[in-house]
Amino acid sequence: MKLINNNKTLIALALTTLVSACQSTEKVEVTTAEPIKAVEKVIEEKVVHPPVDEILSQVRNCNDSIIIRSQLLSNQQLDKACALMIEQESYFHELFNTRGKPVKDDGNVALRANVYDSKTDYTKYATQHFDMPTNNGGMYLEGFPSKEGNQAEFVAYEEQSKSSGEWYIRNLKHEYVHYLNGRFNAYGDYCKYLHDDHAGPEYCPKPSPILPHSVWWGEGVGEYVARKNVNDWANKEVTKEFGKYQLSDLFNTSANQNGGGIRIYAWGYYAVRYMMEDQRDAVEEMLVLMREGDNLGYQALVHKWGTSLDADFTKWLKTTLANEKSVEPAESGH
Ligand SMILES: [Zn+2]
């Protein structure tokens, strides 16, 4: 704490110095806002926080494949989070008929969930602890599944439900599905998947692979397995934008190009749900390729589908949006 306070003082001092320096020059109007921000950012990056083991000092082993490392979760919250992930694990295996068999070269036998006490703490520590951006609601870090000693992690935080006041782990189910999908449905590490994200900690090389990518599936399946057939937020957003995308457009969704939260998570949810409900044979054909890491084969398959499913998807979507009943607990976030 002392260190952090000192650094806060440093920032304040640096800002004061800069402001007074600006005030003493004639170019003050041109040079105020931006340079101050820049100096503040540089100094913030130099703050050295206590290591992750000190901040996330509580460790709970839910079972052989799930570990939770947390800052301030109560025993009751830990019980609940363990139960939820264990239930999700068996649901996933049943849904995809994995028979518990991972893809080849995958040594990610266990997932470690890292849970900060609040969004503020997540933003403060996660970049330094995990070399990752925090302008998001949590992240799954698969690491290098073929490397010995690799630890798959997801990084999340507690948030308070606006309706019940209860604290819960934001995106717990969604992030956990990334682990399951990565271990049982998709070969290789994050940079082997088809997307255009170049952020840390993976820093996947540029240029990105050509379209189609597989972000619609990766994020959509996270939402679909987590929420099953009730997703109020996606229903509301997709109803507003009904007709904006064909299914064939959604196969070209990515992290940056053709991205955005609504397209990725809400439309992605319905794209995956449609494929799972109405085109299950096509999904199985796709999963064979994904499990092998055959990106070219996957892209050829998506090209073969072309626009042939578009009309049926739109028809299905219209009915599904109209018939969905809202029974979703308010705390599930997205
Ligand atoms: Zn995700």
Boltz pocket constraint, residues with backbone or C-beta under 6 A from the ligand:
constraints:
  - pocket:
      binder: B
      contacts: [[A, 174], [A, 175], [A, 178], [A, 218], [A, 219], [A, 222]]
      max_distance: 6.0
